[in-house]
Amino acid sequence: QVQLVESGGGLVQPGGSLRLSCAASGFTFSMYAMSWYRQAPGKERELVAQITSGGQPRNYADSVKGRFIISRDNAKNTVTLQMNSLKPGDAAVYYCNARFTVLDYWGKGTLVTVSS
């Protein structure tokens, strides 16, 4: 059974940091490109960052470049998103995604709230 379980969300003040994690199981993690998406209320889901199966980060959203870092550990089947200098506009539900050819899996999301 495929599972993607996000964790690490919560309430943080503007300028603060959070580290999101996604634990994967039920598929060959090392073969999949992994991504973080987010969706704020009333907005479409958007790609935040992606990392190739080999560990190359790519496709950071312009709004997070220089502040967020995506990484993965193929030995532990995890992908993380280090989020620094958080802004109110970063508030959203963050989703983990795994993709390999036509196979496409999603987690249930973790809520990030940025507020003073």
N, C-alpha and C positions, 0 to 999 in steps of 0.2 A: 504494500500500500504506500503510495507516494504521500509524503508529508513535507511541508515547509512550515516551520514554526518560527515566527518572528518574536523577538523580545527586546527589551531595552527602552521602549518608549516611556513617556511620562511628561511631567510638567517641568519646564526649565525657563529660567529668566532670559530675556534678550542678552545676547553676548555669551551665553553659556554653551556647554557642550553635552552631547549625548552620543552613546555608542550603541547602535542597533546591531543585533545579531540575528541570523537566520540559520536554523538547524535543519538540514535536509536528510531525508531517508527514503528508502524504497526505490531508488534509481541510482544509476552510475553517475554520481555527482561530478566526477572529474571530466566527464564528456560534455557537460552542459555549460553554456554561457549563463551567467547569473546577473540579475539586474535588481535594482531597487527602483520602484515607482512610488509615487505619492498621489493622493487625491485629497484636495481640500473641499470643504462644503461648497456645493454649487459650481464646482469646477471639474473639468475632465481629468482623468488620470494621466499623469505625465511621467516620462522617464527621468529619473534622477541621475543614475549612473549605471554603468554596465562593466562587467569584467569577463574576459574571454575564459574559455576552459583552461587555457595555459597561464592565466593570471595577469593578463594585460588589461589594465583599466582603460576604458574608452567611453565616449559619448556622455560625458558629464553635461548636465543641463547648465546653460550659461549662468543661471542664477545661483549655482552652488560651486562653480569653479573656484578653486583656491580656498574653499572652506570645508568641503566634504572629501573624504577619501574612502574609496571602496577597496576591499581586499578579500581574499579567500584563503582557506586552508583546506586543500583537497584531502589531507590526511584525517581531518576532523569533520569533513563534510559541512563546513560552515562558511558563510559569507557575512562580512560585517560592513557597516557603514559608519565611519567616524564623522560626526557632524560637529563642527566648530563654529564659533561666532554666529550662533543661531539668531534668526530674525523672526519677527511675528509672521512674516510671509512664508516661513518654513513649516508652519503648523499644518498638519495634515495627518491622514492615516497613511502609513508607509507599508508598502507591500513588497515581499520578496518574490522574484520570478525566476524560474528555470526554463531554459529553452534549448532544444536540440532538434534540428530539422523541423518537423511538424509537431513535435511534442512540446507542450507548453503547460507549465504548472505554476500555480499561484498559492501563496499563503493567505491567511485570513487577515493579516495586517496588524500593525501596532500603532497606537495613537501617540502623536507628538504634539504637545501643546507648548507654545512659546508665549509667555505672558509674565508681566511683572505684578 
